Amino acid sequence: MHIVHSISDLRAVLGPLGRPAFVPTMGNLHDGHIALMRRAVQLGEVPVASIFVNRLQFLPHEDFDSYPRTWDADCERLAAAGCQVLFAPREHDLYPEPQTFTVQPDPQLANLLEGEFRPGFFTGVCTVVMKLFSAVFAGKAGGAAVFGQKDYQQLMVVRRMVQQFALPIDIVANPTERAPDGLALSSRNGYLSAPERTEAVELSKVLRSLGEAAKAAGDALPAQREALEQAARAQLNARGWQTDYLSVRRRSDLLAPQPGDALVVLGAARLGATRLIDNLEI
């Protein structure tokens, strides 16, 4: 596995190789990340990963400085999964000057759910992903980038960005990887204490119950949705969580569903000091 830190070195290594299949990460890798890497290998392109903790997508009170860095273990796992090139820029490599040009996503998609509770988050995501895409795919006749469905709204935002800018990159969605008890794998699960880890699976359980109630409502869902969501939030909060949102949306644009729409339920909530997100298509 080639490990490079600068954009120029990355392009020099990738130059004679084929189309990339790219997995962007912030490190602290878990089995979900490795599943993305293995999916990239299966695409038959040149498997490339990045590790970069992107300051632009953290709010001032969030965990940028304390975000876990597990470099040696990450490198071992990526190499074992078939990664051929690892791009690990330092902050001055990717942002040699203040990043005053940013990518502003469509507010109709980016300002709801996660965007409501983490304002500016998707601007930071789009800006770094666009810059990583520019570094990885420059001079290539396209390629693929693999993202996990756990970050459902992020996946939609990135896919829309690629479409709007006519980038020759296929966005490949990989299903959410879960622990045996159903908890969605996340780097932030490592913040949970042992009792919190036991409790954490309740988020997926409440989302599943909310999804079942939404399906049972049928054509009456638009009238009943707010009450169903409120009941789900009350159920989770009663267990000691602090819920940001538990919501039923239509899959196509994450707006309020109408009869006949394909649905997804999405949630974000804090358990102690740890904020967890999850979603289920129903």
C-alpha positions as CSV (number, residue, x, y, z in Angstrom):
1,M,0.0,0.0,0.0
2,H,1.4,3.4,-1.0
3,I,1.0,6.1,1.7
4,V,1.2,9.7,0.5
5,H,0.6,13.0,2.2
6,S,0.6,15.7,-0.5
7,I,-1.7,16.1,-3.4
8,S,1.3,16.2,-5.8
9,D,2.6,12.9,-4.5
10,L,-0.9,11.4,-4.7
11,R,-1.3,12.4,-8.3
12,A,2.2,11.1,-9.1
13,V,1.4,7.7,-7.7
14,L,-2.1,7.5,-9.3
15,G,-0.9,8.8,-12.6
16,P,0.0,5.5,-14.3
17,L,-2.8,3.6,-12.6
18,G,-6.4,3.1,-13.7
19,R,-9.6,4.6,-12.5
20,P,-9.8,5.0,-8.7
21,A,-12.4,3.5,-6.4
22,F,-12.2,5.9,-3.5
23,V,-13.2,5.6,0.2
24,P,-12.9,8.9,2.1
25,T,-12.6,8.5,5.9
26,M,-11.7,10.4,9.0
27,G,-9.8,7.4,10.4
28,N,-10.5,5.6,13.7
29,L,-11.6,2.8,11.4
30,H,-14.2,0.2,12.3
31,D,-15.7,-2.8,10.4
32,G,-18.1,-0.4,8.6
33,H,-15.2,1.4,7.0
34,I,-13.5,-1.8,6.1
35,A,-16.8,-3.0,4.4
36,L,-16.6,0.2,2.3
37,M,-13.0,-0.6,1.4
38,R,-13.8,-4.2,0.4
39,R,-16.7,-2.9,-1.7
40,A,-14.3,-0.5,-3.5
41,V,-11.9,-3.5,-4.2
42,Q,-14.9,-5.4,-5.7
43,L,-15.5,-2.6,-8.2
44,G,-12.4,-3.6,-10.1
45,E,-10.8,-0.2,-10.1
46,V,-7.7,1.0,-8.2
47,P,-8.7,1.0,-4.5
48,V,-7.9,4.3,-2.8
49,A,-8.7,5.5,0.7
50,S,-8.1,8.8,2.5
51,I,-7.7,9.6,6.2
52,F,-8.3,13.2,7.1
53,V,-10.1,14.7,10.1
54,N,-11.8,17.7,8.5
55,R,-12.0,20.7,10.7
56,L,-14.5,22.4,8.5
57,Q,-17.3,20.0,9.4
58,F,-17.0,20.3,13.2
59,L,-18.9,23.0,15.1
60,P,-16.9,25.0,17.7
61,H,-18.2,22.9,20.6
62,E,-17.7,19.6,18.9
63,D,-15.0,17.0,19.2
64,F,-12.4,17.9,16.6
65,D,-9.4,18.0,19.0
66,S,-10.5,14.8,20.8
67,Y,-11.6,12.9,17.8
68,P,-9.7,9.5,18.0
69,R,-6.7,9.1,15.8
70,T,-5.6,5.5,15.4
71,W,-3.1,5.7,12.6
72,D,-1.1,2.5,12.9
73,A,-4.2,0.3,13.3
74,D,-6.0,2.1,10.5
75,C,-3.1,1.5,8.1
76,E,-3.0,-2.2,8.9
77,R,-6.7,-2.7,8.4
78,L,-6.8,-0.8,5.1
79,A,-3.8,-2.7,3.7
80,A,-5.4,-6.0,4.8
81,A,-8.7,-5.0,3.1
82,G,-6.9,-4.4,-0.3
83,C,-6.3,-0.7,-0.3
84,Q,-3.6,0.1,-2.8
85,V,-3.1,3.9,-2.2
86,L,-3.7,5.7,1.1
87,F,-3.9,9.5,1.0
88,A,-3.3,11.0,4.4
89,P,-2.9,14.7,4.1
90,R,-1.9,16.9,7.0
91,E,-4.1,20.0,7.4
92,H,-1.6,22.2,5.6
93,D,-1.5,19.8,2.7
94,L,-5.2,20.0,2.0
95,Y,-5.7,23.6,3.3
96,P,-2.4,25.4,2.6
97,E,-4.3,28.7,3.0
98,P,-7.6,29.5,4.6
99,Q,-10.4,27.8,2.6
100,T,-12.4,30.9,1.6
101,F,-14.0,29.2,-1.4
102,T,-16.6,26.6,-0.2
103,V,-19.2,24.4,-1.7
104,Q,-22.7,25.5,-0.6
105,P,-25.2,22.6,-0.8
106,D,-28.9,23.0,-1.7
107,P,-30.4,24.3,1.5
108,Q,-33.7,22.5,0.8
109,L,-31.8,19.2,1.4
110,A,-28.9,20.4,3.6
111,N,-30.6,22.6,6.1
112,L,-33.0,20.0,7.5
113,L,-32.4,17.1,10.0
114,E,-28.6,17.1,10.5
115,G,-28.3,20.5,8.9
116,E,-30.8,22.0,11.4
117,F,-28.9,20.8,14.4
118,R,-25.4,21.1,12.9
119,P,-25.5,24.3,10.9
120,G,-22.7,24.5,8.3
121,F,-21.9,20.8,8.6
122,F,-22.8,19.9,5.0
123,T,-20.8,22.9,3.7
124,G,-17.8,21.5,5.4
125,V,-18.5,18.0,4.1
126,C,-19.1,19.1,0.5
127,T,-16.0,21.3,0.5
128,V,-13.6,18.6,1.7
129,V,-15.2,15.9,-0.5
130,M,-14.9,18.2,-3.6
131,K,-11.3,18.9,-2.7
132,L,-10.6,15.1,-2.2
133,F,-12.3,14.3,-5.4
134,S,-10.2,16.9,-7.2
135,A,-7.0,15.3,-5.7
136,V,-7.9,11.7,-6.4
137,F,-9.7,11.9,-9.8
138,A,-7.6,14.6,-11.5
139,G,-6.6,13.4,-15.0
140,K,-8.8,10.3,-14.7
141,A,-11.7,9.3,-16.9
142,G,-14.0,9.0,-13.9
143,G,-14.2,6.4,-11.2
144,A,-16.2,5.5,-8.1
145,A,-16.5,6.7,-4.6
146,V,-18.1,4.5,-1.9
147,F,-20.1,5.9,1.0
148,G,-22.0,4.2,3.8
149,Q,-25.8,4.5,4.2
150,K,-25.5,5.2,7.9
151,D,-24.8,8.8,6.9
152,Y,-28.0,8.8,4.8
153,Q,-28.4,12.5,4.4
154,Q,-24.7,13.0,3.7
155,L,-24.9,10.3,1.0
156,M,-27.8,12.2,-0.6
157,V,-26.0,15.6,-0.4
158,V,-22.8,14.2,-2.0
159,R,-24.7,12.4,-4.7
160,R,-26.6,15.6,-5.5
161,M,-23.3,17.6,-5.6
162,V,-21.7,15.1,-8.0
163,Q,-24.8,15.3,-10.2
164,Q,-25.0,19.1,-10.1
165,F,-21.3,19.6,-11.0
166,A,-21.4,16.8,-13.7
167,L,-18.5,15.0,-12.0
168,P,-17.6,11.7,-13.8
169,I,-17.8,9.8,-10.5
170,D,-20.2,7.0,-9.6
171,I,-21.4,7.3,-6.0
172,V,-21.8,3.8,-4.6
173,A,-23.9,3.3,-1.5
174,N,-23.0,0.5,0.9
175,P,-25.5,-0.8,3.5
176,T,-25.1,0.2,7.1
177,E,-22.9,-2.3,9.0
178,R,-24.3,-3.2,12.4
179,A,-23.2,-5.0,15.6
180,P,-24.9,-8.3,16.4
181,D,-27.4,-6.4,18.6
182,G,-28.3,-4.0,15.8
183,L,-26.3,-0.9,16.8
184,A,-25.0,0.9,13.7
185,L,-21.2,0.9,13.7
186,S,-19.7,4.3,14.2
187,S,-16.4,5.7,15.3
188,R,-18.2,7.6,18.1
189,N,-19.4,4.3,19.6
190,G,-16.0,4.2,21.2
191,Y,-17.0,7.1,23.4
192,L,-19.7,5.0,25.1
193,S,-19.3,3.6,28.6
194,A,-20.2,-0.1,29.0
195,P,-23.8,0.7,30.3
196,E,-24.2,3.3,27.5
197,R,-23.1,0.7,24.9
198,T,-25.8,-1.6,26.2
199,E,-28.4,1.1,26.0
200,A,-27.3,2.5,22.6
201,V,-29.1,-0.2,20.6
202,E,-32.4,1.5,21.7
203,L,-32.0,4.1,19.0
204,S,-32.3,1.5,16.2
205,K,-35.2,-0.2,18.1
206,V,-37.2,3.0,18.4
207,L,-36.5,3.8,14.7
208,R,-37.8,0.4,13.7
209,S,-40.9,0.8,15.8
210,L,-41.5,4.3,14.3
211,G,-41.1,2.8,10.8
212,E,-43.6,0.1,11.5
213,A,-46.1,2.6,12.9
214,A,-45.6,4.7,9.7
215,K,-46.2,1.8,7.5
216,A,-49.3,0.8,9.5
217,A,-50.7,4.4,9.1
218,G,-50.8,3.9,5.3
219,D,-52.4,6.8,3.5
220,A,-53.2,8.5,6.8
221,L,-49.4,9.0,7.5
222,P,-49.3,12.7,6.5
223,A,-51.9,13.5,9.2
224,Q,-50.4,11.2,11.8
225,R,-46.7,11.7,11.2
226,E,-46.0,14.4,13.8
227,A,-47.8,12.5,16.5
228,L,-45.9,9.3,15.7
229,E,-42.6,11.2,15.7
230,Q,-43.4,12.9,19.0
231,A,-44.3,9.6,20.7
232,A,-41.0,8.1,19.5
233,R,-39.0,11.0,20.8
234,A,-40.8,10.8,24.2
235,Q,-40.1,7.0,24.3
236,L,-36.4,7.6,23.8
237,N,-36.1,10.6,26.0
238,A,-37.8,8.7,28.8
239,R,-34.8,6.3,28.8
240,G,-32.4,9.3,29.4
241,W,-31.6,10.2,25.8
242,Q,-31.6,13.8,24.5
243,T,-33.2,13.5,21.1
244,D,-32.5,15.9,18.3
245,Y,-34.9,14.3,15.8
246,L,-36.7,11.1,15.0
247,S,-38.4,11.6,11.7
248,V,-40.3,9.8,8.9
249,R,-39.3,11.2,5.5
250,R,-39.6,10.2,1.9
251,R,-36.4,8.7,0.4
252,S,-36.3,10.9,-2.7
253,D,-35.6,14.2,-1.0
254,L,-36.1,13.8,2.7
255,L,-39.2,16.0,2.7
256,A,-42.5,15.2,4.3
257,P,-43.9,12.0,2.8
258,Q,-47.1,11.8,0.8
259,P,-49.2,8.6,0.2
260,G,-47.3,6.1,-1.9
261,D,-43.9,7.5,-1.2
262,A,-41.0,5.2,-0.4
263,L,-40.0,6.0,3.2
264,V,-36.9,6.3,5.4
265,V,-36.9,6.9,9.2
266,L,-33.9,8.9,10.5
267,G,-32.8,9.7,14.0
268,A,-30.1,11.6,16.0
269,A,-29.9,11.6,19.7
270,R,-27.3,12.1,22.5
271,L,-26.7,9.3,25.0
272,G,-24.6,10.9,27.7
273,A,-22.0,13.0,25.9
274,T,-22.1,10.9,22.7
275,R,-24.3,11.8,19.7
276,L,-25.4,8.9,17.6
277,I,-27.3,8.8,14.3
278,D,-29.0,6.0,12.5
279,N,-31.7,5.3,9.8
280,L,-33.8,2.6,8.3
281,E,-35.4,2.4,4.9
282,I,-39.0,1.0,5.3
